[in-house]
């Protein structure tokens, strides 16, 4: 499994729980191979932007032979009901700044004839099942995050898990 973050701070906590760590430097990035629980993982700081993320993902797939990829880190929302610490599993993935007009429709991905990617529903379901255990009343994650937020002077609330649409682009808004 590959885990990417666009900033070092987004992967630091993940690296702290990894065991049997080994570093591989490739293409200006440091790939951290190891284990989380029984899972073999490769964690990497991809850098900012779609090009950096796609080249890093390509290396994870072709060199490290990952079968699953998680991108974690900073995100924004177009709604007020998503807060820091919430986990959104992408049911549809868009590039909000894709525009190859007039050759094709806005948002259409060149040569693919589609405007979004849709992960297999069974994979999203499996991820949802696995993550639901983190959100159980006896789980430490929601309470630990609420405690961290209160210590940092931010509003306290319990994080949520949901499915949703994720849009990515090189324009921040």
Secondary structure as GFF3:
##gff-version 3
##sequence-region A 1 173
A	DSSP	beta_strand	2	5	.	.	.	ID=ss1
A	DSSP	alpha_helix	8	17	.	.	.	ID=ss2
A	DSSP	beta_strand	19	26	.	.	.	ID=ss3
A	DSSP	beta_strand	29	36	.	.	.	ID=ss4
A	DSSP	beta_strand	39	45	.	.	.	ID=ss5
A	DSSP	alpha_helix	50	62	.	.	.	ID=ss6
A	DSSP	beta_strand	69	72	.	.	.	ID=ss7
A	DSSP	beta_strand	87	95	.	.	.	ID=ss8
A	DSSP	alpha_helix	121	132	.	.	.	ID=ss9
A	DSSP	three_ten_helix	133	135	.	.	.	ID=ss10
A	DSSP	alpha_helix	140	151	.	.	.	ID=ss11
A	DSSP	beta_strand	161	168	.	.	.	ID=ss12
###
